[in-house]
């Protein structure tokens, strides 16, 4: 347990931030999984639609400080590669 007032406050802030970030992080992961499910099913139209929905969610997570910009770019790049691979 935190012994100083400063450490107690930091623990409170960390918990509040964890709870605030949980929903958006779950939403982000869900969108990424939806793209991967569509790719795994082999449905190019569904994969493209899921990718189009996922990209703004990924970008918003960068703006909110949930993801680093390079990690977001890596996610978008790899998801895009999977979707394009379905095209042939």
DSSP file (Angstrom, degrees, kcal/mol; ACC not computed):
  #  RESIDUE AA STRUCTURE BP1 BP2  ACC     N-H-->O    O-->H-N    N-H-->O    O-->H-N    TCO  KAPPA ALPHA  PHI   PSI    X-CA   Y-CA   Z-CA
    1    1 A X              0   0    0      0, 0.0     2,-0.1     0, 0.0     7,-0.1   0.000 360.0 360.0 360.0 150.2    0.0    0.0    0.0
    2    2 A X        -     0   0    0      1,-0.1     6,-0.0     5,-0.1     3,-0.0  -0.423 360.0-168.3 -67.0 134.5    1.1    3.6   -0.7
    3    3 A X        +     0   0    0     -2,-0.1     2,-0.2     5,-0.0    -1,-0.1   0.770  63.0  56.6 -97.8 -29.6    2.8    5.1    2.3
    4    4 A X  S  > S-     0   0    0      1,-0.1     4,-2.4     0, 0.0     5,-0.2  -0.650  83.6-117.9-103.8 161.6    3.0    8.8    1.4
    5    5 A X  H  > S+     0   0    0     -2,-0.2     4,-2.4     1,-0.2     5,-0.2   0.889 116.9  53.5 -61.1 -38.8    0.2   11.2    0.4
    6    6 A X  H  > S+     0   0    0      1,-0.2     4,-2.4     2,-0.2    -1,-0.2   0.918 109.2  47.4 -62.8 -43.9    1.9   11.6   -2.9
    7    7 A X  H  > S+     0   0    0      2,-0.2     4,-2.1     1,-0.2    -1,-0.2   0.872 110.8  52.2 -67.4 -36.5    1.9    7.8   -3.6
    8    8 A X  H  X S+     0   0    0     -4,-2.4     4,-2.2     2,-0.2    -1,-0.2   0.919 110.6  47.9 -63.9 -42.2   -1.7    7.5   -2.5
    9    9 A X  H  X S+     0   0    0     -4,-2.4     4,-2.7     2,-0.2    -2,-0.2   0.924 110.6  50.7 -65.2 -43.1   -2.7   10.2   -4.9
   10   10 A X  H  X S+     0   0    0     -4,-2.4     4,-2.6     1,-0.2    -1,-0.2   0.889 109.4  51.7 -62.4 -38.2   -0.7    8.6   -7.8
   11   11 A X  H  X S+     0   0    0     -4,-2.1     4,-2.1     2,-0.2    -1,-0.2   0.911 110.6  48.5 -64.4 -41.6   -2.4    5.3   -7.0
   12   12 A X  H  X S+     0   0    0     -4,-2.2     4,-2.4     2,-0.2    -2,-0.2   0.927 112.9  47.6 -62.1 -45.4   -5.8    7.0   -7.2
   13   13 A X  H  X S+     0   0    0     -4,-2.7     4,-2.5     1,-0.2     5,-0.2   0.905 110.5  51.7 -64.5 -41.4   -5.0    8.7  -10.5
   14   14 A X  H  X S+     0   0    0     -4,-2.6     4,-2.3     1,-0.2    -1,-0.2   0.907 110.9  48.1 -62.6 -41.3   -3.7    5.5  -12.0
   15   15 A X  H  X S+     0   0    0     -4,-2.1     4,-2.3     2,-0.2    -2,-0.2   0.916 111.6  49.6 -66.1 -43.2   -6.9    3.7  -11.1
   16   16 A X  H  X S+     0   0    0     -4,-2.4     4,-2.2     1,-0.2    -2,-0.2   0.912 113.3  46.5 -61.5 -42.2   -9.0    6.5  -12.5
   17   17 A X  H  X S+     0   0    0     -4,-2.5     4,-2.1     2,-0.2    -1,-0.2   0.882 109.8  53.9 -68.4 -37.9   -7.1    6.5  -15.7
   18   18 A X  H  X S+     0   0    0     -4,-2.3     4,-1.1    -5,-0.2    -2,-0.2   0.933 111.9  44.6 -61.1 -45.8   -7.2    2.7  -16.0
   19   19 A X  H  X S+     0   0    0     -4,-2.3     4,-0.7     1,-0.2     3,-0.2   0.885 112.9  51.1 -66.8 -38.1  -10.9    2.7  -15.7
   20   20 A X  H  X S+     0   0    0     -4,-2.2     4,-0.6     1,-0.2    -1,-0.2   0.843 113.9  44.6 -68.0 -33.0  -11.3    5.6  -18.2
   21   21 A X  H  X S+     0   0    0     -4,-2.1     4,-2.2     1,-0.2     5,-0.2   0.650  94.0  80.6 -85.5 -15.8   -9.1    3.8  -20.7
   22   22 A X  H  X S+     0   0    0     -4,-1.1     4,-2.2    -3,-0.2     5,-0.2   0.907  92.5  46.8 -62.3 -44.8  -10.7    0.4  -20.4
   23   23 A X  H  X S+     0   0    0     -4,-0.7     4,-2.5     2,-0.2    -1,-0.2   0.961 115.0  43.6 -64.0 -53.8  -13.8    1.1  -22.6
   24   24 A X  H  X S+     0   0    0     -4,-0.6     4,-2.3     1,-0.2    -1,-0.2   0.863 113.9  52.5 -60.7 -34.6  -11.9    2.7  -25.5
   25   25 A X  H  X S+     0   0    0     -4,-2.2     4,-2.4     2,-0.2    -1,-0.2   0.913 110.1  48.0 -67.2 -40.6   -9.2    0.0  -25.3
   26   26 A X  H  X S+     0   0    0     -4,-2.2     4,-2.4    -5,-0.2    -2,-0.2   0.909 111.1  51.1 -63.7 -42.5  -11.8   -2.7  -25.5
   27   27 A X  H  X S+     0   0    0     -4,-2.5     4,-2.1     2,-0.2    -2,-0.2   0.911 110.2  50.1 -60.9 -43.3  -13.5   -0.9  -28.5
   28   28 A X  H  X S+     0   0    0     -4,-2.3     4,-2.1     1,-0.2    -2,-0.2   0.941 111.8  46.6 -60.2 -49.5  -10.2   -0.7  -30.3
   29   29 A X  H  X S+     0   0    0     -4,-2.4     4,-2.6     1,-0.2    -1,-0.2   0.879 109.9  54.5 -63.7 -37.7   -9.4   -4.4  -29.8
   30   30 A X  H  X S+     0   0    0     -4,-2.4     4,-2.3     1,-0.2    -1,-0.2   0.921 108.5  48.4 -62.2 -44.3  -12.9   -5.4  -30.9
   31   31 A X  H  X S+     0   0    0     -4,-2.1     4,-1.7     2,-0.2    -1,-0.2   0.895 111.8  49.2 -64.7 -39.4  -12.5   -3.5  -34.2
   32   32 A X  H  X S+     0   0    0     -4,-2.1     4,-2.0     1,-0.2    -1,-0.2   0.921 111.8  49.0 -65.1 -42.5   -9.2   -5.0  -34.8
   33   33 A X  H  X S+     0   0    0     -4,-2.6     4,-2.6     1,-0.2    -2,-0.2   0.866 106.3  57.2 -64.6 -35.9  -10.6   -8.5  -34.1
   34   34 A X  H  X S+     0   0    0     -4,-2.3     4,-2.1     2,-0.2    -1,-0.2   0.895 107.0  48.5 -62.7 -39.3  -13.5   -7.8  -36.4
   35   35 A X  H  X S+     0   0    0     -4,-1.7     4,-2.3    15,-0.2    -1,-0.2   0.939 112.4  48.3 -64.0 -45.9  -11.1   -7.1  -39.3
   36   36 A X  H  X S+     0   0    0     -4,-2.0     4,-2.5     1,-0.2    -2,-0.2   0.869 110.3  51.6 -65.4 -36.3   -9.2  -10.3  -38.6
   37   37 A X  H  X S+     0   0    0     -4,-2.6     4,-1.9     2,-0.2    -1,-0.2   0.915 110.6  48.5 -64.5 -42.2  -12.4  -12.4  -38.4
   38   38 A X  H  X>S+     0   0    0     -4,-2.1     5,-1.3     2,-0.2     4,-0.7   0.885 112.5  48.5 -65.5 -38.5  -13.5  -11.1  -41.7
   39   39 A X  H ><5S+     0   0    0     -4,-2.3     3,-0.8     1,-0.2    -2,-0.2   0.917 110.3  51.4 -65.9 -43.1  -10.1  -11.8  -43.2
   40   40 A X  H 3<5S+     0   0    0     -4,-2.5    -2,-0.2     1,-0.3    -1,-0.2   0.837 106.9  53.8 -64.5 -32.1  -10.1  -15.3  -41.8
   41   41 A X  H 3<5S-     0   0    0     -4,-1.9    -1,-0.3    -5,-0.1    -2,-0.2   0.688 109.3-126.7 -76.2 -16.2  -13.6  -16.0  -43.3
   42   42 A X  T <<5 +     0   0    0     -3,-0.8     2,-0.9    -4,-0.7    -3,-0.2   0.562  61.5 141.4  85.2   7.8  -12.2  -15.0  -46.7
   43   43 A X     >< -     0   0    0     -5,-1.3     4,-2.3     1,-0.2    -1,-0.2  -0.744  30.9-171.8 -88.7 104.9  -15.0  -12.4  -47.3
   44   44 A X  H  > S+     0   0    0     -2,-0.9     4,-2.5     1,-0.2     5,-0.2   0.884  82.6  51.5 -66.9 -39.5  -13.2   -9.5  -49.0
   45   45 A X  H  > S+     0   0    0      2,-0.2     4,-2.3     1,-0.2    -1,-0.2   0.931 113.1  44.8 -63.2 -45.9  -16.2   -7.1  -48.8
   46   46 A X  H  > S+     0   0    0      2,-0.2     4,-2.7     1,-0.2    -1,-0.2   0.893 113.2  51.3 -65.5 -39.4  -16.7   -7.7  -45.1
   47   47 A X  H  X S+     0   0    0     -4,-2.3     4,-2.4    -9,-0.3    -2,-0.2   0.915 110.9  47.8 -64.3 -42.8  -13.0   -7.3  -44.5
   48   48 A X  H  X S+     0   0    0     -4,-2.5     4,-2.3     2,-0.2    -2,-0.2   0.912 113.2  48.2 -64.2 -42.5  -12.8   -4.1  -46.4
   49   49 A X  H  X S+     0   0    0     -4,-2.3     4,-1.6     2,-0.2    -2,-0.2   0.917 112.6  48.0 -64.5 -43.4  -15.9   -2.7  -44.5
   50   50 A X  H  X S+     0   0    0     -4,-2.7     4,-2.0     1,-0.2   -15,-0.2   0.887 111.1  51.3 -64.5 -39.0  -14.4   -3.8  -41.1
   51   51 A X  H  X S+     0   0    0     -4,-2.4     4,-2.1     1,-0.2    -1,-0.2   0.905 107.3  52.9 -64.1 -41.7  -11.1   -2.2  -42.0
   52   52 A X  H  X S+     0   0    0     -4,-2.3     4,-0.7     1,-0.2    -1,-0.2   0.835 112.8  45.0 -64.1 -32.1  -12.8    1.1  -42.9
   53   53 A X  H  X S+     0   0    0     -4,-1.6     4,-0.8    -5,-0.1    -1,-0.2   0.819 112.3  52.0 -77.8 -31.1  -14.5    1.1  -39.5
   54   54 A X  H  X S+     0   0    0     -4,-2.0     4,-2.5     1,-0.2     5,-0.2   0.854  96.0  66.8 -76.0 -35.1  -11.4    0.2  -37.6
   55   55 A X  H  X S+     0   0    0     -4,-2.1     4,-2.5     1,-0.2     5,-0.2   0.913 101.6  45.7 -59.0 -48.2   -9.1    2.9  -39.0
   56   56 A X  H  X S+     0   0    0     -4,-0.7     4,-2.5     1,-0.2    -1,-0.2   0.874 112.3  52.6 -63.9 -32.6  -10.9    5.9  -37.4
   57   57 A X  H  X S+     0   0    0     -4,-0.8     4,-1.8     2,-0.2    -1,-0.2   0.915 110.5  47.6 -66.3 -41.4  -11.1    4.0  -34.1
   58   58 A X  H  X S+     0   0    0     -4,-2.5     4,-1.1     2,-0.2    -2,-0.2   0.926 112.9  48.7 -63.3 -44.9   -7.3    3.4  -34.2
   59   59 A X  H  X S+     0   0    0     -4,-2.5     4,-1.7     1,-0.2     3,-0.4   0.891 109.7  51.6 -64.4 -39.4   -6.6    7.1  -35.1
   60   60 A X  H  X S+     0   0    0     -4,-2.5     4,-1.8     1,-0.2    -1,-0.2   0.862 103.5  58.7 -65.8 -34.1   -8.9    8.3  -32.3
   61   61 A X  H  <>S+     0   0    0     -4,-1.8     5,-2.6     1,-0.2     6,-1.3   0.818 104.3  51.7 -66.3 -28.4   -7.1    6.1  -29.8
   62   62 A X  H ><5S+     0   0    0     -4,-1.1     3,-1.4    -3,-0.4    -1,-0.2   0.926 108.1  51.1 -69.4 -44.6   -3.8    7.9  -30.7
   63   63 A X  H 3<5S+     0   0    0     -4,-1.7    -2,-0.2     1,-0.3    -1,-0.2   0.812 110.1  49.6 -62.8 -30.0   -5.4   11.3  -30.2
   64   64 A X  T 3<5S-     0   0    0     -4,-1.8    -1,-0.3    -5,-0.1    -2,-0.2   0.451 117.1-112.7 -88.7  -0.8   -6.6   10.2  -26.7
   65   65 A X  T < 5S+     0   0    0     -3,-1.4    -3,-0.2     2,-0.2    -2,-0.1   0.655  84.5 119.8  81.7  15.4   -3.2    8.9  -25.8
   66   66 A X  S   <S+     0   0    0     -5,-2.6     2,-0.3    -6,-0.2    -4,-0.2   0.846  77.4  25.2 -81.0 -34.9   -4.3    5.3  -25.7
   67   67 A X  S    S-     0   0    0     -6,-1.3    -2,-0.2    -9,-0.1     2,-0.2  -0.927  83.0-113.1-127.0 150.9   -1.8    4.2  -28.4
   68   68 A X     >  -     0   0    0     -2,-0.3     4,-2.2     1,-0.1     3,-0.2  -0.577  33.5-118.2 -75.9 148.8    1.5    5.5  -29.6
   69   69 A X  H  > S+     0   0    0      1,-0.2     4,-2.2    -2,-0.2     5,-0.1   0.848 113.4  51.7 -61.2 -34.6    1.3    6.8  -33.2
   70   70 A X  H  > S+     0   0    0      2,-0.2     4,-2.2     1,-0.2    -1,-0.2   0.877 108.6  50.3 -71.2 -35.9    3.8    4.3  -34.5
   71   71 A X  H  > S+     0   0    0     -3,-0.2     4,-2.4     2,-0.2    -2,-0.2   0.903 111.1  49.7 -66.6 -39.5    1.9    1.4  -32.9
   72   72 A X  H  X S+     0   0    0     -4,-2.2     4,-2.6     2,-0.2    -2,-0.2   0.918 110.6  49.7 -63.4 -43.2   -1.3    2.6  -34.5
   73   73 A X  H  X S+     0   0    0     -4,-2.2     4,-2.5     1,-0.2    -1,-0.2   0.889 110.3  51.2 -62.7 -38.7    0.4    2.9  -37.9
   74   74 A X  H  X S+     0   0    0     -4,-2.2     4,-2.5     2,-0.2     5,-0.2   0.919 110.0  49.0 -65.4 -43.3    1.8   -0.6  -37.5
   75   75 A X  H  X S+     0   0    0     -4,-2.4     4,-2.7     2,-0.2     5,-0.3   0.948 113.6  46.1 -59.4 -49.5   -1.7   -1.9  -36.7
   76   76 A X  H  X S+     0   0    0     -4,-2.6     4,-2.4     1,-0.2    -2,-0.2   0.903 113.1  50.1 -62.4 -41.5   -3.2   -0.1  -39.7
   77   77 A X  H  X S+     0   0    0     -4,-2.5     4,-2.0    -5,-0.2    -1,-0.2   0.933 113.6  43.8 -63.2 -47.0   -0.4   -1.3  -42.0
   78   78 A X  H  X S+     0   0    0     -4,-2.5     4,-1.9     2,-0.2    -2,-0.2   0.898 114.2  49.2 -69.4 -40.2   -0.7   -4.9  -41.0
   79   79 A X  H  X S+     0   0    0     -4,-2.7     4,-2.3    -5,-0.2    -1,-0.2   0.921 111.1  51.5 -63.1 -41.7   -4.5   -5.0  -41.2
   80   80 A X  H  X S+     0   0    0     -4,-2.4     4,-2.7    -5,-0.3    -2,-0.2   0.876 106.8  53.5 -62.2 -37.7   -4.3   -3.4  -44.6
   81   81 A X  H  X S+     0   0    0     -4,-2.0     4,-1.8     2,-0.2    -1,-0.2   0.907 109.0  48.9 -62.5 -41.9   -1.9   -6.0  -45.8
   82   82 A X  H  X S+     0   0    0     -4,-1.9     4,-0.9     2,-0.2    -2,-0.2   0.912 112.9  47.2 -63.7 -42.8   -4.3   -8.8  -44.7
   83   83 A X  H >X S+     0   0    0     -4,-2.3     3,-0.8     1,-0.2     4,-0.6   0.923 112.7  48.4 -67.0 -43.7   -7.2   -7.1  -46.4
   84   84 A X  H >X S+     0   0    0     -4,-2.7     3,-0.8     1,-0.2     4,-0.7   0.821 102.3  63.8 -65.9 -30.1   -5.3   -6.5  -49.6
   85   85 A X  H >< S+     0   0    0     -4,-1.8     3,-0.5     1,-0.2    -1,-0.2   0.803  95.9  59.4 -64.6 -27.5   -4.0  -10.1  -49.6
   86   86 A X  H << S+     0   0    0     -4,-0.9    -1,-0.2    -3,-0.8    -2,-0.2   0.810  93.8  65.7 -68.4 -28.7   -7.6  -11.3  -50.0
   87   87 A X  H <<        0   0    0     -3,-0.8    -1,-0.2    -4,-0.6    -2,-0.2   0.788 360.0 360.0 -67.0 -26.5   -7.9   -9.3  -53.3
   88   88 A X    <<        0   0    0     -4,-0.7    -3,-0.2    -3,-0.5    -2,-0.1   0.394 360.0 360.0 132.5 360.0   -5.4  -11.6  -54.9
